[in-house]
Amino acid sequence: MSAQSGYRAGYVAIVGRPNVGKSTLLNCLVGQKISITSQRPQTTRHRLLGILTQSDAQFVFVDTPGLQSRHGSQLNRLMNRAATQSLEGVDAIVVVVEALRFTAADRAVLDILSQGTPVVAAVNKVDTVADKQQLLPFIAKLSGAFPFHAIVPISAATGLQTTELLDTLKPLLPISAPVYGEDEITDRSERFLAAELIREKLFRLLGDEVPYATAVEIERFEVEGKLRRISASILVERAGQKPIVIGKGGEKLKAIGSQARSEMETLFGGKVFLELWVKVRKGWMDDSARLKSLGYD
């Protein structure tokens, strides 16, 4: 797999407004869950690489936070910076757009894209469109909004036409030897992935506002063969949020831990002992030092 053999390898940024399915698409393309998902917007907070290695090409996908408009905190400013910086130096860009829905937020994403980088539009969630004839005029409208290299209708949830999306992207990658090892699927550590899986459960199991005020801090991560011992703290902004996360009789926290542990065992391929605590850390979203310790920089 050398450059001389015509092998291709390069970086592809996945961008779009919140909740269009960017992380679901990344997981589908890589073939394993490495980026957390939920039905709520603005779940992704970190830049994350997902790596797909084929016999003739290696795709390094850059999953980015959706451009944030929810709050004006330091956290959100860092997330927006991560999203825009992820576009620098990539070989191609995939803009994920929801089928039959093109909003001002989608337009804002297109406005920040470099005209010098090929952009492919992935029209997602086409499996949810009952009348497929509606897709043609939508795609025609979309093609007039930006000079796309190509527009590919897909379903990240089912994998529909994601092979076609890869075939469209492959010629856009430079001739190059692989950037990462054949067995690597992400640049992130198990410690990071563990924190993200816990945070995903907060978004899936808690009420509307509380998940956005939470963070997860891994305090212990020990590996003994295939066994992992993990202790983590769930940080909340206000004292009143702590009992919400814990739940009556501790049931909510137990469910969060149980679901997160199960997915960790699948991802890591071994037994996981997980301890969770809930701690109040007022102002953590605007605390630069704490944000840096949580991986936001």
C-alpha positions as CSV (number, residue, x, y, z in Angstrom):
1,M,0.0,0.0,0.0
2,S,2.4,2.6,-1.2
3,A,1.9,5.9,-3.1
4,Q,3.7,4.2,-6.1
5,S,0.9,1.6,-6.3
6,G,-1.8,4.3,-6.8
7,Y,-3.0,4.0,-3.3
8,R,-5.0,7.0,-2.0
9,A,-5.2,8.4,1.5
10,G,-6.6,11.7,2.8
11,Y,-8.8,13.7,5.1
12,V,-12.5,14.3,4.7
13,A,-14.4,16.7,7.0
14,I,-18.0,15.9,7.8
15,V,-19.9,19.1,8.5
16,G,-23.5,20.3,8.8
17,R,-25.9,21.9,11.1
18,P,-26.7,20.2,14.4
19,N,-28.7,17.0,14.4
20,V,-28.5,16.1,10.7
21,G,-26.7,12.8,11.4
22,K,-23.0,13.6,11.1
23,S,-21.9,11.2,13.9
24,T,-24.3,8.5,12.7
25,L,-22.7,8.8,9.2
26,L,-19.2,8.6,10.7
27,N,-20.1,5.4,12.6
28,C,-21.7,3.9,9.6
29,L,-18.7,4.6,7.3
30,V,-16.1,3.3,9.8
31,G,-18.2,0.3,10.7
32,Q,-18.0,0.8,14.4
33,K,-19.5,3.2,16.9
34,I,-16.9,5.7,17.9
35,S,-18.9,8.9,17.9
36,I,-21.9,9.4,20.2
37,T,-25.3,10.1,18.9
38,S,-28.7,11.2,20.2
39,Q,-32.0,12.6,18.9
40,R,-31.0,16.0,20.4
41,P,-29.0,18.7,18.6
42,Q,-25.5,19.7,19.5
43,T,-24.5,16.4,21.2
44,T,-21.0,16.3,19.6
45,R,-18.5,18.5,21.4
46,H,-15.1,17.3,20.2
47,R,-13.3,16.9,16.9
48,L,-13.0,13.2,16.3
49,L,-11.2,11.2,13.6
50,G,-12.7,8.1,12.2
51,I,-10.5,5.9,10.0
52,L,-11.6,3.6,7.2
53,T,-8.9,1.5,5.5
54,Q,-9.7,-0.3,2.3
55,S,-7.5,-2.2,-0.1
56,D,-6.9,0.8,-2.3
57,A,-7.6,3.8,-0.1
58,Q,-7.7,5.1,3.4
59,F,-10.3,7.7,4.4
60,V,-9.6,9.8,7.5
61,F,-13.0,11.3,8.4
62,V,-13.1,14.4,10.6
63,D,-16.3,14.5,12.7
64,T,-17.0,18.0,13.9
65,P,-19.4,19.6,16.3
66,G,-22.4,21.3,14.7
67,L,-22.1,25.1,14.6
68,Q,-23.3,26.1,18.1
69,S,-26.0,28.8,18.7
70,R,-27.5,27.5,21.8
71,H,-25.5,29.3,24.4
72,G,-22.7,31.9,24.4
73,S,-20.4,30.1,26.9
74,Q,-16.7,29.5,26.5
75,L,-17.5,25.9,25.8
76,N,-19.6,26.8,22.8
77,R,-17.0,29.2,21.5
78,L,-14.4,26.4,21.7
79,M,-16.8,24.0,19.9
80,N,-17.4,26.5,17.1
81,R,-13.6,27.0,16.7
82,A,-13.1,23.2,16.5
83,A,-15.8,23.0,13.8
84,T,-14.2,25.7,11.6
85,Q,-10.6,24.6,12.2
86,S,-11.5,21.0,11.1
87,L,-12.0,22.4,7.6
88,E,-8.4,23.4,7.3
89,G,-6.1,21.2,5.3
90,V,-8.7,18.5,4.4
91,D,-8.9,17.0,0.9
92,A,-12.7,16.9,0.6
93,I,-15.7,18.0,2.6
94,V,-19.0,16.2,3.1
95,V,-21.9,18.5,4.0
96,V,-24.7,16.5,5.5
97,V,-28.2,17.9,4.8
98,E,-31.5,16.4,5.9
99,A,-33.7,15.3,3.1
100,L,-36.4,17.9,2.1
101,R,-35.1,20.3,4.7
102,F,-32.7,23.1,3.9
103,T,-32.7,25.8,6.6
104,A,-30.9,29.1,7.3
105,A,-28.5,27.0,9.5
106,D,-27.6,24.9,6.5
107,R,-27.0,28.0,4.5
108,A,-24.7,29.3,7.2
109,V,-22.6,26.1,7.0
110,L,-22.2,26.5,3.3
111,D,-21.1,30.1,3.7
112,I,-18.0,29.1,5.7
113,L,-16.8,26.5,3.2
114,S,-13.6,27.0,1.2
115,Q,-14.3,27.3,-2.6
116,G,-10.9,25.5,-3.2
117,T,-11.9,22.2,-1.5
118,P,-14.3,19.8,-3.3
119,V,-17.6,19.6,-1.4
120,V,-20.0,16.6,-1.7
121,A,-23.5,17.0,-0.3
122,A,-24.9,13.9,1.5
123,V,-28.6,14.2,1.5
124,N,-29.4,12.1,4.6
125,K,-32.5,10.4,6.0
126,V,-33.9,9.6,2.5
127,D,-35.3,6.4,4.0
128,T,-37.8,8.5,6.0
129,V,-39.2,10.2,2.8
130,A,-42.4,8.4,1.8
131,D,-42.7,10.0,-1.6
132,K,-39.3,9.6,-3.2
133,Q,-40.3,11.8,-6.1
134,Q,-40.0,14.8,-3.8
135,L,-36.3,14.2,-3.6
136,L,-35.6,15.3,-7.2
137,P,-36.8,18.9,-6.9
138,F,-35.1,19.2,-3.5
139,I,-31.8,18.0,-5.0
140,A,-32.2,20.5,-7.9
141,K,-32.8,23.3,-5.4
142,L,-29.7,22.2,-3.4
143,S,-27.5,22.1,-6.5
144,G,-28.4,25.8,-7.0
145,A,-27.3,26.7,-3.5
146,F,-23.6,25.8,-3.8
147,P,-21.2,24.5,-6.5
148,F,-21.1,20.9,-5.1
149,H,-18.8,18.4,-6.7
150,A,-21.6,15.8,-6.3
151,I,-24.8,15.3,-4.4
152,V,-25.5,11.8,-3.0
153,P,-28.8,10.7,-1.4
154,I,-28.0,8.4,1.6
155,S,-29.3,7.0,4.8
156,A,-26.7,7.0,7.5
157,A,-29.0,5.0,9.8
158,T,-29.4,2.1,7.3
159,G,-26.3,2.4,5.2
160,L,-28.2,3.1,2.0
161,Q,-25.9,4.4,-0.7
162,T,-23.0,5.0,1.7
163,T,-20.8,2.9,-0.7
164,E,-21.7,5.3,-3.5
165,L,-20.7,8.2,-1.2
166,L,-17.3,6.5,-0.6
167,D,-16.9,5.9,-4.4
168,T,-17.6,9.6,-5.0
169,L,-15.0,10.7,-2.4
170,K,-12.2,8.2,-3.3
171,P,-10.9,10.1,-6.4
172,L,-10.8,13.3,-4.4
173,L,-8.1,11.8,-2.1
174,P,-4.5,12.4,-3.0
175,I,-2.2,9.6,-4.1
176,S,-0.5,8.7,-0.8
177,A,0.5,5.8,1.4
178,P,-1.8,5.2,4.4
179,V,-1.6,7.8,7.2
180,Y,-2.7,5.3,10.0
181,G,-2.3,1.7,10.7
182,E,-4.6,-0.8,9.0
183,D,-6.3,-1.7,12.3
184,E,-6.8,1.8,13.6
185,I,-10.3,3.2,13.6
186,T,-9.9,6.5,15.5
187,D,-7.2,8.8,16.9
188,R,-8.9,9.0,20.3
189,S,-8.0,6.9,23.4
190,E,-10.2,4.4,25.2
191,R,-10.3,6.9,28.1
192,F,-11.8,9.5,25.8
193,L,-14.3,7.1,24.3
194,A,-15.4,5.9,27.7
195,A,-16.2,9.5,28.8
196,E,-18.1,10.1,25.6
197,L,-20.3,6.9,26.0
198,I,-21.2,8.1,29.5
199,R,-22.1,11.5,28.1
200,E,-24.2,10.0,25.4
201,K,-26.4,8.3,28.0
202,L,-26.9,11.6,29.8
203,F,-28.3,13.0,26.5
204,R,-30.5,10.0,26.0
205,L,-31.8,9.4,29.5
206,L,-32.2,12.9,31.0
207,G,-34.6,15.8,30.4
208,D,-34.2,18.6,27.9
209,E,-31.8,21.0,29.5
210,V,-29.7,19.1,32.0
211,P,-27.5,17.2,29.5
212,Y,-26.2,20.5,28.1
213,A,-25.0,21.5,31.5
214,T,-23.1,18.2,32.2
215,A,-19.6,16.9,31.4
216,V,-17.8,13.7,32.2
217,E,-14.4,13.5,33.8
218,I,-12.5,10.2,33.9
219,E,-10.7,9.9,37.3
220,R,-9.4,6.4,37.0
221,F,-8.8,4.1,33.9
222,E,-6.9,0.9,34.7
223,V,-6.4,-2.0,32.3
224,E,-5.8,-5.5,33.6
225,G,-5.6,-7.8,30.6
226,K,-9.1,-7.5,29.0
227,L,-10.6,-6.0,32.2
228,R,-11.0,-2.3,32.6
229,R,-11.7,-0.5,35.9
230,I,-13.1,2.9,35.3
231,S,-14.2,5.6,37.7
232,A,-15.8,8.7,36.4
233,S,-17.5,11.9,37.7
234,I,-20.5,13.5,36.0
235,L,-20.1,17.3,36.5
236,V,-23.2,19.5,36.7
237,E,-23.6,23.2,36.9
238,R,-26.1,23.6,39.7
239,A,-26.9,21.7,42.9
240,G,-30.5,21.2,41.8
241,Q,-29.3,19.2,38.8
242,K,-27.5,16.6,40.9
243,P,-30.7,14.7,42.1
244,I,-32.0,14.8,38.5
245,V,-28.9,12.9,37.3
246,I,-29.1,10.4,40.3
247,G,-32.8,9.8,40.0
248,K,-35.2,8.4,42.6
249,G,-33.3,5.8,44.6
250,G,-30.3,6.2,42.3
251,E,-32.2,4.5,39.4
252,K,-31.3,7.1,36.8
253,L,-27.6,7.0,37.6
254,K,-27.7,3.2,37.6
255,A,-29.3,3.1,34.1
256,I,-26.7,5.6,32.8
257,G,-23.9,3.4,34.1
258,S,-25.4,0.1,33.0
259,Q,-26.0,1.3,29.4
260,A,-22.6,3.0,29.2
261,R,-20.8,-0.1,30.6
262,S,-22.5,-2.4,28.1
263,E,-21.4,-0.3,25.1
264,M,-17.9,0.0,26.5
265,E,-17.6,-3.8,26.8
266,T,-18.7,-4.1,23.1
267,L,-16.2,-1.4,21.9
268,F,-13.3,-2.5,24.1
269,G,-13.8,-6.2,23.8
270,G,-13.6,-7.0,27.5
271,K,-15.2,-6.7,30.9
272,V,-15.7,-3.2,32.4
273,F,-16.2,-2.3,36.0
274,L,-17.6,1.2,36.1
275,E,-18.1,3.6,39.0
276,L,-20.0,6.8,38.6
277,W,-20.3,9.9,40.8
278,V,-22.1,13.2,40.4
279,K,-20.4,16.4,41.4
280,V,-21.4,20.0,41.3
281,R,-18.9,22.3,39.5
282,K,-20.4,25.7,39.2
283,G,-19.3,27.6,36.1
284,W,-17.4,24.7,34.5
285,M,-18.6,25.8,31.0
286,D,-16.8,29.1,31.3
287,D,-13.7,27.8,33.3
288,S,-10.9,27.7,30.8
289,A,-8.6,25.5,33.0
290,R,-11.3,22.9,33.6
291,L,-12.4,22.9,29.9
292,K,-8.8,22.2,29.0
293,S,-8.6,19.3,31.5
294,L,-11.8,17.9,29.9
295,G,-10.1,18.0,26.4
296,Y,-11.5,21.3,25.1
297,D,-8.7,23.5,23.8
